[in-house]
């Protein structure tokens, strides 16, 4: 699984926190409990993203559910940065499931949004991940 390791390395370079390959059920459970008390705002978008982040290795189906909920909420709020970040989590989940074409399709969606809003840091992060994905499929 060198692709997953490179994508994790790229994500670390982009400023994300590392996650050990373990079940992060406790932080995810506390975030899930928090969801019911939060208003539908940008903070809730990021709580969904964080839940997806914590659960993507051990519980990819639940992680995908929260990443999609976060993306949908962000779209309703016209919060493009939140949409991009939740789509990026979806791409990582697709990679965990060895669905590389789906991961690249998600990254392409995130790239279109980042470019449309001139969000250069997020566009760069997405381009790095796309490049790594293509490199390891060919190599």
Secondary structure, DSSP 8 states (H G I E B T S, - for coil): -HHHHHHHHHHHHTT-----SS--HHHHHHHHHHHTTS-SSHHHHHHHHHHHHHHTTT-HHHHHHHHHHHHHHHHHHT-HHHHHHHHHHHHHHHHHTT-HHHHHHHHHHHHHHHHHTT-HHHHHHHHHHHHHHHHHHH-
